[in-house]
Amino acid sequence: MTRLPEHFNFAEHLFALNRARGDRMAYIDDHETLSYGALEDRARRLAAVLAGAGVRREERVLLLMLDTCDWPVAFLGCLYAGVLPVAVNTLLKPEDYAYMLSHCRARAVLVSGALLPVLNDAMHRQPNEVALQVVSQPQGPLPGGALDMRAAITAAAPLSAPAATGPDAPGFWLYSSGSTGKPKGTVHTHGNLWWTAELYGKPVLGLTEQDRCFSAAKLYFAYGLGNSLTFPLSVGATVVLMAERPTPDATFERWTRHQPTVFFGAPTGFAGMLASPRLPPRSAVSLRMCSSAGEALPAEIAQRFKAHFGCDIIDGIGSTEMLHIFLSNRPGDVRYGTTGKPVPGYEVSLRGEDGREVPDGEIGDLYIQGPSAALLYWNNREKTRETFQGAWTKSGDKYVRDAEGYYTYAGRSDDMLKVSGIYVSPFEVEATLMQHQAVLEAAVIGTQDADGLTKTKAFVVLKEGQAATPDDLKAFVKERLAPYKYPRLIEFVPELPKTATGKIQRFRLREREQG
Ligand code: 3SK
């Protein structure tokens, strides 16, 4: 296997690779473009701002930013300085950020002006002291001591040399959600980023300098980070970024205005676009390939998409723990309805409850071995041991392999749901529903819509003499949890199925849904 050099800093690796492309466009966002030369210059200046403010090697910096040109500047600036960006979902609530700020003991925060109010609310709810706030595109007066990112970058001189990191040095964190408990701080290395580009971005997707990449998944997701940073910058391609939600109309607007050649989405997004009366004709776009991840792509959606646009959707599965896709279809070898075969460089094993490999045709728990696995979950030995088992990483998904070696998704091993490609814990939604004064009990499961995609459904028992409508309860959850977590369907029931010891039997509700 390739060995990376002893000194390896992924930001410096990308800058060196693209130095001959200084004037070439790296990013286009809603307001500006950023050349490869300017990307390096701004990132190294930001690295100097962090170092100058006393943020030291391996200290954590919360990165709570919308997808604009400032995001890659922030991420690569941190890597260059050897500090660890903790890239977080921009849709969460103050209590979520409060947990993350204190769990990662963020020394600094890099935040979009539009997200400053929620961050400030979070800061007051936790004890960790943040020494530096850097605000991208402020929308009003800055809090005392906070820096305007552009002004601070302009005033600083670029840091002269990258931090002397190595391939195994911690590079950044992403938070991964679980069915119970708090999100887990997943620690990745500089080398892991390199591996995802070498094993998947280049050989499977075949990305080149000529490509223009556009991802519906934002940069704070592991999927989006590869799609909009690691892969395109590893080949000198151009990336289209969009700060707003990836609705069909917002996506079509970028497809026709910026003419991306590769689009990265999730099944719900593809289904929504195909159902839209404003779906652009094939002649209006330049797509040569699409990628899908997040949940299994129903064959029918992929076939309808191909009939319309003439290009394949390459379906794959990855994880925050493995950083990107390890099992995938590939151009020229697409079998719709399956997740394809292991990406060369990764090994995949399907195991039964006894830990032994299951034969073809039998469902097993998916384990993966490959060089981009995370180091650990920060401060969580129990979950680290459950997931990272020596060279193998347990994915939490169930799969079946056919005699020709193609893998088909067979559900989750735990109760987690994936809705529009994002994990949702049924326990968190149930606990929130039960805070409503009219709710006695609730159980949340995933159910399939007409396109075969997962939607959350809550079964709710109301307290005697109390009343609530489904819309009341949906609004109640939306106010308290990130908006994507609310149950799309609510059914009132007189009681929930339970074991003799009182545990809710969600599988019974699932069976009932399936008829
Ligand atoms: O959801 C996925 O399949 C995925 C793909 C790439 C990177 C991360 C994830 C979770």
Boltz pocket constraint, residues with backbone or C-beta under 6 A from the ligand:
constraints:
  - pocket:
      binder: B
      contacts: [[A, 221], [A, 222], [A, 223], [A, 224], [A, 293], [A, 294], [A, 295], [A, 316], [A, 317], [A, 318], [A, 319], [A, 320], [A, 323], [A, 324], [A, 325], [A, 421]]
      max_distance: 6.0
